[in-house]
């Protein structure tokens, strides 16, 4: 989306949860590949798209910094797709870079 941050994987990397929360979506779609969405407190929702390999299932509780999956692995048929991270607050897209420090 307009506010999503695209990250080009440099080799295989773990995707980490940005905040603690509950996995509410763990699905594969042709447009988003493996997509994981996590509901956090205070109306925050984070979305992770084109995750090569998902380690989580709907209903899982995750802590901040916990691995959700992998991106950029050679076994990933969508390895050419850039990983996308989005942050929503109360259903409206937010600029993740205002909230997240990217390494």
PyMOL commands that set and color helices and strands:
alter all, ss='L'
color gray80, all
select helices_A, chain A and resi 41-43+96-98
alter helices_A, ss='H'
color red, helices_A
select strands_A, chain A and resi 5-7+13-16+21-29+33-39+44-49+53-54+61-62+67-71+83-89+92-94
alter strands_A, ss='S'
color yellow, strands_A
deselect
rebuild
show_as cartoon
